[in-house]
């Protein structure tokens, strides 16, 4: 009987590990289709510190976004990078909005190519929404709004 219980708990534990990887899913209401946010197994190193990393993928696009979460005292910085563009979203407790990368992240190898940035989309996203509290909500908004920052 003990073997059966131990085996059952072991299988339940392994099953729970495989289901916890997807953080969020949703619809972009664009040709890109549905998006999926997953936790990455590999943290991103910035100035010797490891940061939790997430991946956003799209149903109808090869675009993959890497999102690094840097928790500050009163703010969370979401460093979003793709093969075309890197940018930062800030969530300071009052609003979520886009911003050019700080020097701290440029030193770690992230850079914003202004030639690839849709400036109109950038200025429309300076404040996306007020009062975002959870990381999951921020990931969903980033997944929907980031593609608008890319020049066509």
Secondary structure in CASP SS format (residue, H / E / C, confidence):
PFRMAT SS
TARGET T0000
AUTHOR 0000-0000-0000
METHOD secondary structure of the structure
MODEL  1
X C 1.00
X H 1.00
X H 1.00
X H 1.00
X H 1.00
X H 1.00
X H 1.00
X H 1.00
X H 1.00
X H 1.00
X H 1.00
X H 1.00
X H 1.00
X H 1.00
X H 1.00
X H 1.00
X H 1.00
X H 1.00
X H 1.00
X C 1.00
X C 1.00
X E 1.00
X E 1.00
X E 1.00
X E 1.00
X E 1.00
X E 1.00
X C 1.00
X C 1.00
X C 1.00
X C 1.00
X C 1.00
X C 1.00
X E 1.00
X E 1.00
X E 1.00
X E 1.00
X E 1.00
X E 1.00
X C 1.00
X C 1.00
X C 1.00
X C 1.00
X E 1.00
X E 1.00
X E 1.00
X C 1.00
X C 1.00
X E 1.00
X E 1.00
X E 1.00
X C 1.00
X E 1.00
X E 1.00
X E 1.00
X E 1.00
X E 1.00
X E 1.00
X C 1.00
X C 1.00
X E 1.00
X E 1.00
X E 1.00
X E 1.00
X E 1.00
X E 1.00
X E 1.00
X E 1.00
X E 1.00
X E 1.00
X E 1.00
X C 1.00
X C 1.00
X C 1.00
X C 1.00
X E 1.00
X E 1.00
X E 1.00
X E 1.00
X E 1.00
X E 1.00
X C 1.00
X C 1.00
X C 1.00
X C 1.00
X E 1.00
X E 1.00
X E 1.00
X E 1.00
X E 1.00
X E 1.00
X C 1.00
X C 1.00
X C 1.00
X E 1.00
X E 1.00
X E 1.00
X E 1.00
X E 1.00
X C 1.00
X C 1.00
X C 1.00
X H 1.00
X H 1.00
X H 1.00
X H 1.00
X C 1.00
X C 1.00
X C 1.00
X C 1.00
X C 1.00
X C 1.00
X C 1.00
X C 1.00
X C 1.00
X C 1.00
X E 1.00
X C 1.00
X H 1.00
X H 1.00
X H 1.00
X H 1.00
X H 1.00
X H 1.00
X C 1.00
X C 1.00
X C 1.00
X C 1.00
X E 1.00
X E 1.00
X C 1.00
X C 1.00
X C 1.00
X C 1.00
X H 1.00
X H 1.00
X H 1.00
X H 1.00
X H 1.00
X H 1.00
X H 1.00
X H 1.00
X H 1.00
X H 1.00
X H 1.00
X H 1.00
X H 1.00
X H 1.00
X H 1.00
X E 1.00
X C 1.00
X C 1.00
END
